[in-house]
């Protein structure tokens, strides 16, 4: 069994981005005389930043436990997926630069009972989690889309799974 948490420096950076965005958009709504339309636009944008801050806080509270039996998200919205019940796996890469040299990965695992666990690559030990998930997907015969297969290969994880028709 291994326990994984999100990297503190990534969380702090997200808190700073979200906080700055929220302050810049919420401050004019509260303190500046604005026309109704602009006030609504700024209020909606500030709500997006507030949602991002909430998502960051939830990630900070979440721990991922990986064991031979399955994977568990421990935290406010904890879920468990037993490896034999893994029904879907999707791995996406989001680039932050035009040449795709930098970015992050986002892993989504779904169980047969509808349980869903989302994990970002800023998780400590993300590679180990990814290897366990790919092995379970292979054992279960989970069809992976082409993007997932390519991203697993780019991450250095061998799948041995044929690309599904998704």
N, C-alpha and C positions, 0 to 999 in steps of 0.2 A: 504494500500500500504506500502511496505517496500523496502528499498534500501540497497543493500549489496555490499561490496568491499572485495578484497582479503587482507588477513592479511599481514601487513607490514613485520613481522619477516620472514614469508615464502618467500616473494618476495626478501628480502635482502639476504637470504640464497641462493636462486636461482641465483641472480645476482653474488654473490661471486663464486659459483660453475662454472657458465658459464664464468665469467671473467677470473678465474684462468685457466680453461680448454682452453679458447681461447688464453690466453697469452702463456701458455706452448707449445701449438701447432703452433701458428702463429709466435712466436719469432724465432724459428729455420728456418722457411721458409724465413723470411726476412733477418736475420743476419748471419746465419750459412751456410758455404759452404757445400752443400749436393749434393748427386747424384740425378739426375732427378726423379727417381722412388720414393725415400724417400720424396723428396720435394712435389711431387704430393700427396702422402699419407697424409703427415702432413697438406698440404693445404686443402684437403678434410675434414679431421678431424676438422680443425679450422673452416671450414664452418658449420659443424654440431653444434659446440659450438656457433657460431654467430647466427644460427637459433634459438637455445635455448634462447639466450639473447633477440632476437627479440620477441619470444613467451612470455617471462617473462615481457618484456616491455608492450606488448599488454594486458596481464592480469592486469598489474598495472593501465592501462588506462581504463579498463572496469569496469562498475558498473552493477549489476543485479537488476532490479526492478521487484518485484513480487506484483501483484494486483489480485483482484477477476476476472478481465477480462482476464489476461494472464501474460506472462513473457516477459521481454525485456532485451536485452543486450545493454547497453548504452556505446558507445565508438567508436573506429576507424572503426570497422566492425559491427555496431549495427544491431540487428535483433529482430523481435517481433514474438511471437507465442501466439495466443489466445488459452486459455485452451480448448474451444470446437474443435479447429483445431489440437490439439495434436494427432499425428498419431503413433509416436514411442517413446519409452523410454528405455534407456539402462544404467545400473549402474554397473560399474566394480570396483573391489578392487585390488590395486597393493600393494603387501607386500614388505617391505624393510628388513624384517628379516625372517629367515627360519621358525620360529614358528608362523609367521603371526601376531605377537603381535603389530607391528607398520606398518603403510602404509598410503595410501590415496585412496580416492574414486574419480571416474570420472563419472559424469552424462552427458549423451547426450540426448537431447530432439530434436525431429524433428516434424515439422508441416506438414500438408497435402500439403502445397504449396512448400515444399522443404527447408524451413528455418530450420537452425540447430543451436542450442545453446549448447556449451560445457561448463561445470562448474566443477571445482575441489573442493574437500572438504576443501581446505584452504580458501574458501570464508567464511567470517563472516556470520553466520546465515544459513549455508549450510543445517542444519537439517530442518529448516522451508521451504526452497526452495524444498527440497526433499519431504516433506509432501504434499505440494501443488501439485507438479508434480505427485506423486503417486495417490492423490485423483482425479486429472484430468484424469489420465490414467484409473482409475477405472470407472469414469463416462462415458468415451469414449469407454470403452470395448477394450482398447489396450492390445493385447496379449504380455506378458512379457516372455523373455526366463528364463530358470531355474536359471542362474547366477544372473540375475537382481533380481528375486524374493528372492533368498537366501541372496543377499546383502542388500535388503530392510529389510528383517527380522533381519539380523545382526545389521542394523542401528536402529532397533526399530520402523520401520515404518510398520504399518499394511496395507496390500494391498487388501485382499479379492478378488484377481484376480487369475484366473486359469493360470497355466503355459502354454505358447503357444508352438507350435511345430516348434521352430526355430532351 
